Amino acid sequence: MIRAVVLDVDDTLCLTEAACFELENDVLARLSREPMSRDAHVATWGQPLLQAMPQRSPGLDLDAFAAVYPQVLRQYVAAGRLDVVAPENLRALDELAAAGRALMLLTSRTEAEMEHLMAPGHALAGRIAAVYHAGNVRFGKPDARAFDELLAATGLDPRQCLYVGDSPGDAQAANGAGLRFAACMQSGLRRRADFGPHRVDAFIDAFPEVVNAVALLEDGCDHRTDGGELRLLRDHR
C-alpha cells in the first residue's frame, strides 16, 4: 500500500515558474540589474534559488539579492501572484487523505520561501502532515539523502511512499532513495524524454490525476498519461 504521498511544490502542487521568473526579475530591477532571459530561468529551474541566480544573472551580488528577495516574495504572495494552490488540487489532497494517505511536502526551497505555505491560516494547514525543506534536511535533491529525515521520522518503507515532482532531479532523488515516483507534466516545461534513464512510475498531465495514479500503482501496474487518459504500462522502466 502507498501510505504516504510526498509532494514537490514548484510546478507540482502549484504552477510557479512563470511567476518566479517575474518575481526574480523584479528583484534584479530593484538592484539595478539587467533582467535575466526566460531561457536562462527555465534551464536552471529546479535548482535552489541562490545556487541558480549566479547562472541566471552572472556577477550578481547574492547577499544583496537575498536581502531584497523576501520583501518582493511577500508582495507577490499577498497579491495572489505566487503559490496559488488550485481548488482542484486541494480536492485531490482531500481524496488522498480520505483514502488513508499521509501527505507531506519535500522541496528545495528554504524555510523563508515556505513560511507562508506553512502558516496556520493557509489552505494547506490541516492537510499536510509534515514539510521538509532546505532548513530541516541535511541534503537537497537530486541527492537521494534528501529523503533521510522523512523516512527516519515516519518509519515508512520507501516503497510505501510516492514522490510527485516535475523534474529529472526529483526522479533521481526518489529513485536513489527507493521511493516510487510520479512526474507531473502540467507546467509544459518538461518532456518525457527529459527523464532519460530515471524510473518514472507514472506520468500525469495535471496534478489531480495523482489520485488515480496512486490507485493504479497499488494494483501493481506502472502507468502514464496519454492524451489525458491513464494507460497501464506493466513493463515501463
Backbone hydrogen bonds, N-H to C=O, Kabsch-Sander energy under -0.5 kcal/mol:
donor,donor_aa,acceptor,acceptor_aa,energy
3,R,1,M,-0.9
3,R,160,Q,-1.7
4,A,160,Q,-1.9
5,V,102,A,-2.9
6,V,4,A,-0.6
6,V,162,L,-3.1
7,L,104,M,-3.0
8,D,164,V,-2.7
11,D,14,C,-2.3
12,T,9,V,-1.7
12,T,14,C,-0.8
13,L,8,D,-0.8
13,L,9,V,-0.6
14,C,9,V,-2.0
16,T,14,C,-0.6
20,C,16,T,-3.0
21,F,17,E,-2.3
22,E,18,A,-1.8
23,L,19,A,-2.6
24,E,20,C,-3.0
25,N,21,F,-1.8
26,D,22,E,-1.9
27,V,23,L,-2.1
28,L,24,E,-2.4
29,A,25,N,-2.3
30,R,26,D,-1.8
31,L,27,V,-1.1
31,L,28,L,-0.5
32,S,29,A,-1.7
33,R,28,L,-3.0
41,H,37,S,-1.7
42,V,38,R,-2.8
43,A,39,D,-2.4
44,T,40,A,-1.0
45,W,42,V,-1.1
47,Q,44,T,-1.8
51,Q,48,P,-1.0
52,A,48,P,-2.1
53,M,49,L,-2.4
55,Q,52,A,-1.3
56,R,52,A,-1.9
57,S,53,M,-2.9
60,L,57,S,-1.8
62,L,60,L,-1.0
65,F,61,D,-2.3
66,A,62,L,-2.9
67,A,63,D,-1.4
68,V,64,A,-1.7
69,Y,65,F,-2.8
71,Q,68,V,-0.7
72,V,68,V,-1.6
73,L,69,Y,-2.8
74,R,70,P,-2.2
75,Q,71,Q,-1.6
76,Y,72,V,-2.4
77,V,73,L,-2.5
78,A,74,R,-2.6
79,A,75,Q,-1.7
80,G,77,V,-1.5
81,R,76,Y,-2.9
82,L,76,Y,-0.7
85,V,83,D,-0.7
86,A,84,V,-0.7
89,N,86,A,-0.9
90,L,86,A,-1.8
91,R,87,P,-2.2
92,A,88,E,-1.7
93,L,89,N,-2.1
94,D,90,L,-2.1
95,E,91,R,-2.2
96,L,92,A,-2.3
97,A,93,L,-2.5
98,A,94,D,-2.4
99,A,95,E,-1.3
100,G,97,A,-1.9
101,R,96,L,-2.2
102,A,3,R,-3.2
104,M,5,V,-1.9
105,L,130,A,-2.2
106,L,7,L,-2.6
107,T,132,Y,-2.5
114,M,110,T,-0.9
114,M,111,E,-0.8
115,E,111,E,-1.1
117,L,114,M,-0.6
118,M,114,M,-1.4
118,M,115,E,-0.5
119,A,116,H,-0.7
122,H,119,A,-1.9
125,A,122,H,-1.5
127,R,124,L,-2.4
128,I,124,L,-1.7
129,A,103,L,-3.3
129,A,127,R,-0.5
130,A,103,L,-0.8
132,Y,105,L,-2.9
134,A,109,R,-3.2
136,N,133,H,-1.6
137,V,133,H,-0.8
143,D,140,G,-1.9
146,A,143,D,-2.0
147,F,144,A,-1.6
148,D,145,R,-1.7
151,L,147,F,-2.6
152,A,148,D,-2.4
153,A,149,E,-2.5
154,T,150,L,-2.2
155,G,151,L,-2.1
160,Q,157,D,-2.4
161,C,158,P,-1.9
162,L,4,A,-2.3
163,Y,180,R,-2.8
164,V,6,V,-2.8
165,G,163,Y,-0.6
165,G,182,A,-2.1
171,A,167,S,-1.9
172,Q,168,P,-2.8
173,A,169,G,-2.2
174,A,170,D,-2.4
175,N,171,A,-3.0
176,G,172,Q,-2.4
177,A,173,A,-1.7
178,G,174,A,-0.8
178,G,175,N,-1.0
179,L,174,A,-2.2
180,R,158,P,-0.6
180,R,161,C,-2.2
182,A,163,Y,-2.6
183,A,202,A,-2.9
184,C,165,G,-3.2
184,C,182,A,-0.6
185,M,183,A,-0.7
185,M,204,I,-3.1
188,G,185,M,-1.3
194,D,191,R,-1.4
195,F,192,R,-1.6
196,G,193,A,-1.6
198,H,195,F,-2.4
201,D,181,F,-2.2
201,D,199,R,-0.5
202,A,181,F,-1.1
203,F,223,H,-0.6
204,I,183,A,-2.9
209,E,206,A,-2.0
210,V,207,F,-2.6
211,V,208,P,-1.5
213,A,209,E,-2.1
214,V,210,V,-2.4
215,A,211,V,-1.6
216,L,212,N,-2.5
217,L,213,A,-2.5
218,E,214,V,-1.8
219,D,215,A,-0.7
219,D,216,L,-0.7
220,G,217,L,-1.7
221,C,216,L,-1.4
222,D,233,L,-0.7
223,H,201,D,-2.2
224,R,231,R,-1.7
225,T,203,F,-0.8
226,D,229,E,-2.3
229,E,226,D,-1.2
231,R,224,R,-2.2
233,L,222,D,-4.5
236,H,233,L,-0.7
